[in-house]
Amino acid sequence: MSAALGTTSFWRRPVAAPSLRSHWPAVLCLGALVLFLFRDAAFRGQVFYYRIAAGSWPVWNPWVGFGQPLWANPNNEVLYPFTWLHLLMQPWTYYTGFVVVHVLLSAAGFYALGLRLRLSRGAAALAAAMWVASGPFLSLVDLWNHLAAAAWIPWIFLAGDVAMASGRLKPALAWGATLAMPVLAGSPETALLAGLGLVPFGLRLAGAGRSARLVDRPVVRAPAVALAFALALSAAQWWPSLELLVRSARLEAAGTARTFWSIHPVVMLQTLLPVFPDRLPLSAEVRAAYSEGREAYLRSLYLGASGLGLVLAGAAGRRRRLWLLFLFLAVTGALLALGRHTPAYAIATFLVPPLGAMRFPAKAMILTAFAWAAMAGIGLDAWRRDEGGAGARAAIAVVLAVIAASAAALAVVLHAGAEEWGSALLFRATSPRSYTQILAPTARALATASLLAGTMLVLAALRGRRAPATAGLALVAAAVALADLLSVHHRLNPTAARELITYRPAALDVVRPQRFQRIYVYDYFEAGAAPRYLGHRSAYLTQVPQEDWPVPWLDALALRTALYPSVIGNWRREGSFDRDALGLYPAPLRLLNQALLRTEGSPLHARLLRLAAVEYVVALHRQGFEDLIPVAALPSLFVEPLVVFRVPDPQPRTYAVAGARFADGLRAELDALAEPAFDPAREVVLPGPSRTAGADAGAAAFSGTSRIVEWRPDRVRLAAELSAPGYVVLVDGYDAGWKARIDGRDAEVLRANLAFRAVAVPAGRHVVDCVYRPRSIIGGLAVSGAALLAAVCAVAVKGAA
């Protein structure tokens, strides 16, 4: 088979383990690059402030949306091994280590993959450097689960290469383990993209061995073993996550919801031109047209204008077949990232249905960045050997000339025509700066890119003139390509002083609910909320315009001072009616949240707040809260003051009632809650054939109490005393994984008042224990444990043989 594959094959060859000493220069350079990119966090005590949050461990999170599954939400990475260090470190220390370690891990994996693909050490090191310095990869620092998953992509390709080449069990199991890592890290779509990315490589190998039976080929056996082991090993994560997904709105989401954050074709030009709309105060119309009206999902798509010279150099080299495979991956990733702007995404989700669960097509750009870096490494070797001849050099020179001229022209336009273009595209608000000053950083970035692309053009023209100098020119070209990325991305991920995370807002001295009572913080990211109540299109508008912020993290500080829902758990405040940003809420809770928004300004709005044990409401507006008691108006960093209200007579967190109203269907349950005759202090709404129970004359004399005697994230103990049989209600989110025991005897947890919990309790004094133990977690752990044990035994038996 080796002969059939030809001399360019990298699949079946003896690979001698080289001396590690020869790799130290590359290792040290890659380590220095990573530490330079994150120097503020690594050496200056700064923190990555966007993604540090507090939560519970490890199965249920009580701080969000009346409580939500923690383990089942893959974003929480409960089973990802690195996450366990969070138990031993402060959040900011943990996340700095998380970022640096994963970037180093990915760089090492790409370097090893480059060597496996028979790149020179210098080319492999450059490919690894361009990968971790690329815009799509560095943009994932704000998206911890996707960063961890993307870090494993080079290792997935490396393990897949070894497994399909050898056909042995141990490499196949290692490949399966690398495929499982992104799933455990909370980004199964990354494992899917990487696995699909290896398909063309496998097809190439399968086609080379036509004489063998298909089932006997390692290229078929190895993926089958790897896939089976990956699924079994990660079952403890994907099984609960799948259960959560099936009960949520994610699968029912319309195409527009799944394709939100599709990259606009104009914005795709950012891959070669460093223009970043997020850094500019775009007008609402422009932002809506090109970036969904929101910030970009990826801060940067930039892959390097000058790096294109190296990428194209590999097109005419000896490794052209390998280069074309990576070109296919790059184009595939870009087409998927365009989302709804091309038919490619719809076709791909039809052919590969699991891709349909992947929201935000922009994620696929990580595959493009990976392939681009590999092509640059192939191109560097081709450049060093002067492969391709004069025709290839001329074509590269022409492309670089076009890119350099385009960047230079845009820089001149933004400098000379700043006032004209700025007034058409930007919203300056009250900023004292001119449009020329606002656009100056973008013009400088374009000028720098033009200069570096021009430098690469000169190097391409000189290549081949003098053979002894070609290797030196290749080294300079690599330095130029890397400098291009660093000039744009060395401050891509802003950091802040550690005090931002430890800061305690003054509003907490006012918003002091009774123990176990909830608060409701209005979220202006809800569609249409800001224009309706605040009079501006931006969800939150700071007093100081964005372009004049004294620090880049002013928005983060402003949201913390306003007790934004996602951070109140840091101060042990339990929220309510939180926006379902991930689309993972079950249908009853989703309907309850929608009802609260639809009834703003009506008596039902206040009733729903009381029903949900909400004691305080925090908002930036007053309209619609007339039924609440104003408490304070506090200064904020936004243009509006922070207004605090108290909800009159809210229900306690747990209480006992005698009667029940049964309603058939979620809408009927909501209607029952809205009926004027419904009194939550006397009865509860339960699902079932429509009827009323327990509302007789005897129920009028009913008395009952319930109080929390022990509270943990995954369990609650209640002490209840009822004069007659009734129901103990707990105003916490319902999930089928909650189990109850009354005085040690099993009892059913009922979904009550649409989205909360209740237990039918007999008369007398009782202890009610509620514990969260979903069967999917127990079953998933059993499958994963069995798979790991089987793999260890199989490897041991093979080793003994």
C-alpha positions in Angstrom: 0.0 0.0 0.0 2.9 2.4 0.7 3.9 2.1 -3.0 0.4 2.8 -4.1 0.3 6.0 -2.0 3.3 7.3 -3.6 6.2 9.3 -2.3 4.0 12.2 -1.2 2.0 10.1 1.2 2.3 10.8 4.9 0.1 8.0 6.1 2.2 4.9 6.2 5.8 5.5 6.9 8.2 4.6 9.7 8.6 7.6 12.0 11.6 7.7 14.2 11.4 9.6 17.5 13.7 12.6 17.0 15.8 14.0 19.8 13.8 16.4 21.8 16.8 18.7 22.0 16.3 19.7 18.4 12.8 20.9 19.1 13.7 23.3 22.0 14.0 26.4 19.8 10.5 25.9 18.4 9.1 25.1 21.9 10.7 28.2 23.4 9.5 30.4 20.6 5.9 29.2 20.8 5.9 29.6 24.6 7.2 33.1 24.3 4.6 33.9 21.7 1.8 32.7 24.0 3.1 34.6 27.0 3.4 37.7 24.9 -0.2 37.5 23.7 -1.4 37.1 27.3 1.3 39.2 29.1 -1.1 41.4 31.0 -2.9 38.4 32.6 0.3 36.3 33.1 2.6 38.9 34.5 0.7 42.1 35.5 -2.1 40.7 37.6 -4.8 41.6 35.1 -7.8 39.4 34.6 -10.0 38.2 31.7 -13.1 40.0 32.9 -15.8 38.9 30.4 -16.0 35.2 31.4 -15.4 35.0 35.1 -18.5 34.0 37.0 -19.6 32.1 40.0 -21.8 29.1 40.1 -22.7 25.9 41.9 -21.1 22.5 41.7 -21.8 20.2 40.1 -25.4 19.2 39.0 -27.8 22.2 39.7 -27.2 25.9 39.4 -29.6 27.8 41.7 -28.5 31.3 40.7 -30.0 31.4 37.2 -33.6 31.3 36.0 -35.2 29.9 39.2 -32.4 27.2 39.0 -31.2 25.3 36.0 -29.3 22.1 35.3 -25.6 22.7 35.7 -24.1 19.3 34.7 -26.4 19.0 31.7 -25.4 22.4 30.4 -22.3 21.7 28.4 -21.0 25.2 28.8 -20.2 24.5 32.5 -17.6 21.8 31.6 -18.4 19.8 34.8 -16.6 16.7 33.5 -13.7 18.5 31.7 -10.6 17.6 33.8 -9.1 21.2 33.8 -12.4 22.5 35.3 -11.7 20.7 38.5 -8.9 23.1 39.3 -11.5 25.8 39.7 -12.2 24.2 43.1 -8.7 25.0 44.3 -8.2 28.5 42.8 -9.7 32.0 42.7 -11.7 32.5 39.5 -9.3 35.0 37.9 -6.2 32.8 38.6 -8.0 29.7 37.3 -9.1 31.4 34.1 -5.7 32.9 33.3 -4.2 29.4 33.7 -7.0 27.9 31.7 -6.3 30.3 28.7 -2.5 30.1 28.7 -2.4 26.3 29.2 -4.9 25.6 26.4 -3.2 27.9 23.9 0.1 26.3 24.7 -1.5 22.8 24.4 -2.9 23.7 21.0 0.4 25.2 19.8 2.2 22.0 20.8 -0.4 19.9 19.1 -0.1 21.8 15.9 3.7 21.6 15.9 3.5 17.9 16.4 0.9 17.6 13.6 3.2 19.6 11.3 6.0 17.2 12.0 3.7 14.3 11.3 2.8 15.8 8.0 6.5 16.0 7.2 6.9 19.8 7.5 10.2 21.1 8.5 10.6 22.1 12.1 10.5 25.8 11.1 7.4 25.3 9.0 5.7 23.4 11.7 6.5 26.0 14.3 5.2 28.8 12.0 2.0 26.9 11.4 1.5 26.5 15.1 2.2 30.2 15.7 -0.1 31.4 13.0 -2.8 29.1 14.4 -2.7 30.4 18.0 -2.2 34.0 16.8 -5.1 33.9 14.3 -8.2 36.1 14.9 -10.8 33.3 15.1 -8.7 31.3 17.6 -7.8 34.2 19.9 -11.5 35.4 19.7 -12.4 32.3 21.6 -10.7 33.5 24.8 -14.1 35.0 25.7 -15.8 31.7 24.9 -14.2 29.3 27.3 -15.9 26.1 26.2 -15.1 26.8 22.5 -11.5 27.7 23.4 -10.9 24.5 25.2 -12.5 22.5 22.3 -10.6 24.3 19.6 -7.3 23.7 21.4 -7.9 19.9 20.8 -8.4 20.3 17.0 -4.7 19.7 16.1 -4.6 16.7 18.4 -7.7 15.3 16.8 -6.0 15.5 13.4 -2.8 14.1 14.7 -4.4 11.2 16.5 -6.6 10.5 13.4 -3.6 10.5 11.2 -1.7 8.0 13.4 -4.8 5.8 13.9 -5.8 5.5 10.2 -2.2 4.9 9.2 -1.5 2.2 11.7 -4.9 0.5 12.2 -3.9 -0.4 15.7 -6.3 -0.4 18.7 -4.3 1.9 21.0 -4.0 4.8 18.5 -7.7 4.4 17.6 -8.6 4.7 21.3 -6.3 7.8 21.6 -8.1 9.3 18.7 -11.5 8.6 20.3 -10.2 10.3 23.5 -9.3 13.4 21.6 -12.7 13.5 20.0 -14.3 13.2 23.4 -12.4 16.1 24.8 -14.4 18.9 23.0 -17.6 17.2 24.0 -16.5 17.2 27.7 -15.3 20.8 27.2 -18.8 21.8 26.1 -18.5 22.2 22.4 -19.5 19.0 20.6 -19.9 20.9 17.4 -16.1 21.4 17.4 -15.5 17.7 17.6 -18.0 17.2 14.8 -16.3 19.8 12.6 -12.9 18.3 13.3 -14.1 14.8 12.7 -15.7 15.8 9.4 -12.5 17.6 8.5 -10.7 14.3 8.6 -13.1 12.7 6.1 -11.2 13.9 3.0 -8.0 12.6 4.4 -9.6 9.2 5.0 -11.2 9.1 1.6 -7.8 9.8 0.0 -6.3 6.9 1.9 -9.2 4.6 1.2 -9.0 5.3 -2.6 -5.3 4.5 -2.5 -5.9 0.9 -1.4 -8.5 -0.4 -3.8 -7.1 -3.9 -3.8 -8.0 -4.5 -0.2 -11.5 -5.2 1.1 -13.0 -2.0 2.5 -13.8 -3.4 6.0 -10.2 -4.6 6.3 -8.7 -1.2 5.8 -7.4 0.7 8.8 -9.0 3.8 7.4 -12.4 2.3 8.1 -11.7 0.3 11.2 -9.9 3.1 13.1 -12.7 5.7 12.7 -15.3 3.2 13.8 -13.4 2.3 16.9 -12.6 5.9 17.6 -16.1 7.1 17.2 -17.6 4.3 19.3 -15.1 5.0 22.1 -15.6 8.8 21.9 -19.3 8.4 22.2 -19.1 6.1 25.1 -16.4 8.0 26.9 -18.3 11.3 26.7 -21.7 9.8 27.4 -21.7 11.2 30.9 -21.9 14.6 29.3 -23.8 14.3 26.1 -26.6 12.1 27.5 -27.7 14.7 30.1 -27.1 17.5 27.6 -29.2 15.7 25.0 -32.0 15.3 27.5 -31.8 19.0 28.3 -31.7 19.8 24.6 -34.8 17.7 23.8 -36.9 19.5 26.4 -35.7 23.0 25.3 -36.6 25.2 22.4 -33.2 24.8 20.8 -34.3 22.1 18.3 -37.5 23.9 17.6 -35.8 27.2 16.8 -36.5 28.7 13.5 -33.8 28.9 10.9 -33.2 32.6 11.6 -32.5 31.7 15.3 -30.0 28.9 14.4 -28.2 31.1 11.9 -28.0 34.2 14.1 -24.4 35.5 13.9 -23.9 34.4 10.4 -20.9 36.3 8.9 -21.9 38.8 6.3 -20.0 38.5 3.0 -18.7 42.0 3.4 -17.5 41.3 7.0 -15.7 38.1 5.6 -13.2 40.5 4.0 -11.9 41.0 7.5 -9.9 37.8 7.0 -7.4 39.9 4.9 -8.2 43.5 5.9 -7.9 44.4 9.6 -11.2 46.5 9.9 -13.1 45.7 13.1 -16.6 47.2 13.3 -16.9 46.3 17.0 -14.2 48.9 17.8 -16.2 51.6 16.1 -19.4 53.3 17.3 -21.4 52.1 14.3 -24.9 53.5 13.8 -27.7 51.2 14.6 -28.7 50.8 10.9 -25.1 49.8 9.9 -24.8 47.4 12.9 -28.1 45.8 12.1 -27.2 45.3 8.4 -23.8 43.8 8.9 -23.6 42.3 12.4 -27.1 41.3 13.5 -27.4 44.5 15.5 -25.1 42.9 18.1 -21.4 42.7 18.8 -19.5 40.2 16.6 -19.5 36.6 17.8 -15.8 36.5 17.0 -13.8 39.6 17.8 -11.5 39.1 14.8 -11.5 37.0 11.6 -8.1 38.3 10.6 -5.7 35.7 9.2 -3.1 38.0 7.8 -2.8 40.0 4.6 1.0 39.2 4.3 0.5 35.6 5.3 -1.4 35.1 2.0 2.0 35.1 0.3 3.1 32.0 2.2 -0.3 30.3 1.8 -0.2 30.7 -2.0 3.4 29.5 -2.1 2.3 26.0 -1.3 -0.2 25.8 -4.2 2.5 25.0 -6.7 4.8 23.1 -4.5 5.5 19.4 -4.1 3.0 19.1 -1.3 0.2 20.4 -3.5 -2.2 17.5 -2.8 -1.9 18.0 0.9 -2.3 21.8 0.4 -5.5 21.2 -1.6 -7.0 19.1 1.2 -6.4 22.0 3.6 -7.8 24.5 1.1 -10.9 22.4 0.9 -11.2 22.6 4.7 -10.6 26.4 4.7 -13.3 27.0 2.0 -15.8 24.6 3.8 -15.3 26.5 7.1 -15.8 29.9 5.4 -18.9 28.7 3.6 -20.5 27.4 6.8 -19.6 30.6 8.6 -21.5 32.6 6.1 -24.6 30.8 7.4 -27.9 32.1 5.9 -26.0 34.3 3.3 -25.3 31.2 1.1 -27.1 27.9 0.6 -24.0 26.0 1.9 -25.1 26.0 5.5 -28.6 24.7 4.7 -27.2 22.0 2.5 -24.7 20.9 5.1 -27.3 20.7 7.9 -29.5 18.6 5.5 -26.6 16.2 4.7 -25.3 16.1 8.3 -28.4 16.6 10.6 -26.3 17.0 13.9 -25.0 20.3 12.4 -28.5 21.6 12.7 -28.1 21.8 16.5 -25.1 24.1 16.1 -26.1 27.7 16.6 -24.1 30.7 15.3 -22.4 29.6 12.0 -19.5 32.0 12.7 -18.0 29.2 14.9 -17.0 27.4 11.7 -14.3 30.0 11.0 -12.1 28.1 13.5 -11.8 25.4 10.8 -10.7 28.0 8.3 -8.1 29.4 10.6 -6.8 25.9 11.3 -6.5 25.1 7.6 -5.0 28.5 6.8 -2.2 28.0 9.3 -1.4 24.5 7.9 -1.3 25.9 4.3 1.1 28.6 5.5 3.4 26.0 7.0 3.3 24.0 3.7 3.9 27.3 1.8 7.0 28.1 3.9 8.7 24.9 3.0 7.8 25.5 -0.7 9.2 29.0 -0.4 12.4 27.8 1.2 12.9 25.2 -1.6 11.9 27.7 -4.3 9.2 25.4 -5.6 6.8 26.5 -8.3 9.1 28.5 -10.5 8.8 32.0 -11.9 5.1 31.6 -12.8 4.1 30.9 -9.2 6.2 33.8 -7.9 4.6 36.1 -10.4 1.1 35.0 -9.4 1.9 35.5 -5.7 3.3 38.9 -6.4 0.1 40.0 -8.2 -2.2 38.8 -5.4 0.0 40.5 -2.8 0.0 43.7 -4.8 -3.8 43.7 -5.0 -4.1 43.2 -1.2 -1.5 45.8 -0.4 -3.0 48.4 -2.7 -6.5 47.7 -1.3 -5.4 48.1 2.3 -3.5 51.3 1.4 -6.5 52.7 -0.5 -8.8 52.0 2.4 -6.4 53.6 4.8 -6.2 56.8 2.7 -10.0 56.9 2.3 -10.5 56.6 6.1 -8.0 59.3 6.7 -8.8 61.8 4.0 -12.5 61.2 3.9 -13.1 60.5 7.6 -15.7 63.2 8.1 -17.7 62.1 5.1 -17.6 58.4 5.7 -17.8 58.7 9.5 -21.0 60.8 9.4 -22.6 58.1 7.1 -21.6 55.0 9.1 -20.9 56.1 12.7 -22.9 57.3 15.7 -20.7 59.8 17.5 -23.3 60.8 20.2 -21.8 63.3 22.6 -18.1 62.4 22.0 -15.9 65.4 21.6 -13.6 63.5 19.2 -13.8 64.1 15.5 -14.5 61.3 13.0 -10.9 61.6 11.9 -9.8 60.8 15.4 -12.3 57.9 15.8 -11.2 56.3 12.5 -7.5 56.9 13.0 -6.7 53.5 14.6 -8.5 51.6 11.8 -6.6 53.6 9.2 -3.3 52.9 11.0 -4.1 49.2 11.1 -4.8 49.1 7.4 -1.6 51.1 6.6 0.4 48.6 8.7 -1.2 45.6 6.9 -0.5 47.3 3.5 3.2 47.9 4.5 3.6 44.2 5.6 1.9 42.9 2.5 4.2 45.1 0.5 7.2 43.7 2.3 6.0 40.2 1.5 5.6 41.3 -2.1 9.2 42.4 -2.2 10.4 39.1 -0.6 8.3 37.1 -3.2 9.9 39.1 -6.0 13.4 38.4 -4.6 12.7 34.7 -4.1 14.7 32.6 -6.6 17.0 35.3 -7.7 19.8 33.9 -5.6 19.5 30.4 -4.5 21.7 30.7 -1.3 19.5 33.6 -0.1 16.2 31.7 -0.5 16.3 30.1 2.9 17.0 33.4 4.6 14.2 35.1 2.7 11.8 32.3 3.8 12.8 33.1 7.4 12.1 36.8 6.9 8.8 36.0 5.2 7.7 33.9 8.2 8.6 36.7 10.6 6.6 39.2 8.5 3.5 37.0 8.4 3.7 36.4 12.2 4.3 40.1 12.9 1.2 40.9 10.8 -1.0 38.9 13.1 0.7 40.2 16.3 0.3 43.8 15.2 -3.4 43.3 15.1 -4.1 40.8 17.9 -1.6 41.6 20.6 -4.4 43.5 22.5 -7.4 41.6 21.1 -8.6 40.3 24.4 -8.8 43.1 26.9 -7.9 42.6 30.5 -8.8 44.5 33.7 -7.6 45.1 37.2 -8.5 42.2 39.5 -10.6 44.7 41.6 -13.2 44.7 38.8 -14.1 41.1 39.8 -13.9 41.7 43.6 -15.8 45.0 43.3 -19.1 45.2 45.3 -21.7 47.4 43.8 -23.4 50.0 46.1 -26.8 48.8 45.0 -26.3 45.6 47.1 -26.8 47.8 50.2 -30.3 48.6 49.0 -31.3 45.3 47.3 -31.2 43.1 50.4 -34.0 40.5 50.1 -35.0 38.3 53.0 -33.3 35.0 53.1 -34.3 32.7 50.1 -36.3 35.5 48.4 -35.5 36.4 44.8 -34.8 39.5 42.8 -35.7 40.4 39.3 -33.3 42.5 37.2 -34.7 43.8 33.9 -32.6 42.7 30.9 -32.5 45.3 28.1 -31.1 42.8 25.7 -34.6 41.6 25.2 -35.7 42.5 21.7 -37.2 46.0 21.6 -36.9 46.6 25.3 -34.3 49.5 25.1 -36.2 51.5 22.4 -39.5 51.1 24.2 -38.4 52.1 27.7 -35.1 53.9 27.3 -35.5 55.7 24.1 -32.3 54.4 22.4 -31.5 51.4 20.3 -28.4 50.3 22.3 -29.4 47.8 25.0 -27.2 49.7 27.5 -25.8 53.2 26.8 -23.0 54.5 29.0 -22.8 58.1 30.0 -19.3 58.2 28.4 -19.4 57.3 24.7 -17.6 54.0 23.9 -14.9 55.7 21.8 -14.0 57.9 24.9 -14.0 55.2 27.6 -11.1 55.6 30.0 -10.7 51.8 30.2 -11.9 49.2 27.7 -13.8 47.4 30.4 -16.1 50.2 31.4 -19.1 48.3 30.0 -18.3 45.3 32.2 -18.1 47.6 35.3 -21.3 49.4 34.4 -23.2 46.0 34.1 -21.9 44.9 37.4 -22.9 48.1 39.1 -26.4 47.6 37.6 -26.6 44.0 39.0 -26.9 42.4 35.6 -28.6 39.0 35.9 -25.7 36.9 35.0 -23.4 38.3 37.7 -25.7 38.6 40.8 -24.8 35.0 41.8 -21.4 36.4 42.7 -23.1 38.1 45.7 -25.4 35.2 46.5 -28.5 36.9 45.1 -30.9 34.5 43.4 -32.4 35.8 40.2 -35.7 35.1 38.4 -37.2 35.4 35.0 -33.7 35.5 33.4 -33.5 35.7 29.7 -32.9 32.4 28.0 -29.8 33.4 26.1 -28.8 29.8 25.3 -32.3 28.6 24.3 -32.1 25.7 26.9 -35.1 26.6 29.1 -37.9 24.0 29.2 -41.2 25.1 27.6 -43.0 25.8 30.9 -40.4 28.2 32.1 -40.1 29.8 28.7 -43.8 30.4 28.6 -43.7 31.9 32.1 -40.9 34.3 31.1 -42.8 35.4 28.0 -45.9 36.0 30.1 -44.1 38.3 32.4 -42.8 40.4 29.5 -46.2 40.5 27.7 -48.1 41.6 30.9 -45.8 44.5 31.8 -47.9 47.4 33.2 -50.9 45.1 34.0 -52.0 43.7 37.4 -51.0 40.2 36.2 -47.4 41.4 36.0 -47.2 42.2 39.7 -49.0 38.9 40.5 -46.4 36.9 38.6 -43.6 38.6 40.5 -45.3 37.8 43.8 -46.0 34.2 42.7 -42.2 33.8 42.0 -41.1 35.0 45.5 -39.6 38.1 44.0 -39.0 40.8 46.7 -37.0 43.4 44.7 -37.0 44.6 41.1 -34.1 46.5 39.6 -34.4 48.4 36.4 -33.4 51.5 34.4 -37.0 52.6 33.8 -40.2 53.1 35.8 -42.9 52.5 33.2 -44.9 49.4 33.9 -43.8 49.1 37.5 -46.6 51.4 38.9 -47.9 48.5 41.1 -44.6 48.2 42.9 -43.2 50.3 45.7 -40.3 52.6 44.7 -37.3 52.2 47.0 -34.4 54.1 45.6 -33.0 55.7 42.5 -29.2 55.2 42.4 -26.6 56.7 40.2 -25.2 54.4 37.5 -22.6 54.5 34.7 -25.4 54.4 32.2 -27.3 57.4 31.0 -30.3 56.3 33.2 -30.2 56.0 37.0 -30.7 52.5 38.6 -34.2 52.3 40.0 -35.1 49.8 42.8 -38.6 48.7 43.6 -40.1 46.4 46.2 -42.8 43.9 45.4 -45.7 44.1 47.8 -46.5 40.8 49.7 -44.5 38.3 47.7 -45.0 34.6 48.3 -42.3 33.0 50.5 -39.8 30.7 48.9 -41.8 27.7 50.3 -45.3 27.5 51.6 -48.2 25.1 52.1 -51.7 25.2 50.4 -54.8 23.0 50.6 -56.3 23.2 47.2 -55.2 22.6 43.6 -56.5 23.6 40.2 -55.7 21.2 37.4 -55.3 22.6 33.9 -54.8 20.6 30.7 -51.9 22.1 28.8 -49.4 24.8 29.4 -51.6 27.6 28.0 -54.5 26.4 30.2 -52.1 26.5 33.2 -51.1 30.0 32.5 -54.7 31.0 32.1 -55.5 29.5 35.5 -52.7 31.6 37.1 -54.2 34.7 35.5 -57.8 34.1 36.7 -58.7 36.8 39.3 -60.2 34.2 41.6 -56.9 32.3 41.8 -55.2 32.8 45.2 -51.6 31.4 45.3 -51.7 31.5 49.1 -54.6 29.0 49.1 -54.1 26.8 46.0 -51.7 25.7 43.4 -52.0 25.1 39.6 -51.0 21.5 38.6 -51.0 19.8 35.2 -53.9 17.4 34.5 -57.5 17.2 33.3 -59.2 20.5 34.2 -60.8 20.3 37.6 -60.5 21.9 41.1 -59.6 19.9 44.2 -59.4 20.8 47.9 -61.2 24.1 47.6 -64.2 23.1 49.7 -65.3 24.6 53.0 -62.9 22.5 54.9 -60.0 24.0 53.0 -61.0 27.4 54.2 -59.9 26.4 57.7 -56.7 24.9 56.5 -53.5 26.0 58.0 -50.0 25.0 57.0 -46.4 26.1 57.1 -43.2 25.2 55.3 -39.7 26.4 55.9 -36.3 25.6 54.5 -34.1 24.0 57.2 -31.2 22.9 54.9 -30.3 24.4 51.5 -27.7 23.2 49.1 -27.5 23.6 45.3 -28.5 20.0 44.6 -30.8 19.4 47.6 -33.3 21.1 49.8 -34.8 19.9 53.2 -38.2 21.4 54.2 -40.0 21.2 57.5 -43.7 21.2 56.9 -46.8 21.2 59.1 -50.2 20.9 57.6 -53.6 20.7 59.4 -55.0 18.6 56.5 -53.6 17.0 53.4 -52.3 19.5 50.9 -49.3 20.6 48.9 -45.9 22.0 49.8 -44.8 24.4 47.2 -41.2 25.3 46.5 -40.6 28.3 44.3 -37.7 26.7 42.4 -37.4 25.6 38.8 -39.0 22.2 38.0 -36.9 19.5 36.4 -37.8 15.8 36.0 -34.5 15.0 37.7 -35.7 16.2 41.1 -36.7 13.4 43.5 -38.6 13.8 46.8 -38.9 11.8 50.0 -41.4 12.5 52.8 -40.1 11.2 56.1 -37.9 8.8 54.2 -40.6 7.6 51.8 -40.5 8.3 48.1 -42.8 10.9 46.8 -43.5 12.5 43.4 -42.2 16.0 42.6 -45.0 17.8 40.7 -44.7 20.7 38.3 -46.6 23.5 40.0 -47.7 27.0 39.0 -46.4 26.3 35.5 -42.7 26.2 36.2 -42.1 25.5 40.0 -42.2 22.4 42.3 -44.7 20.9 44.7 -45.1 17.8 46.7 -48.4 16.3 47.9 -48.0 16.0 51.7 -50.4 14.4 54.3 -51.6 16.1 57.4 -49.2 16.5 60.3 -45.5 17.4 60.7 -43.2 16.1 58.1 -39.7 16.4 56.7 -39.6 16.8 52.9 -36.2 16.1 51.2 -35.7 17.1 47.6 -32.6 15.9 45.8 -31.5 16.4 42.2 -30.4 13.1 40.7 -31.2 12.8 36.9 -31.1 9.3 35.6 -29.2 10.6 32.5 -26.3 11.6 34.7 -26.2 8.2 36.5 -26.6 6.3 33.2 -24.0 8.4 31.4 -21.5 8.0 34.2 -22.0 4.2 34.1 -21.4 4.1 30.3 -18.4 6.4 30.4 -16.9 4.4 33.3 -17.4 1.1 31.6 -15.9 2.5 28.4 -12.8 3.7 30.2 -12.4 0.4 32.0 -12.8 -1.6 28.8 -10.2 0.6 27.0 -7.7 0.2 29.8 -8.3 -3.6 29.8 -8.0 -3.9 26.1 -4.7 -1.9 26.0 -3.4 -4.1 28.8 -4.3 -7.3 27.1 -2.8 -6.1 23.8 0.4 -5.1 25.7 0.6 -8.4 27.4 0.2 -10.2 24.1 
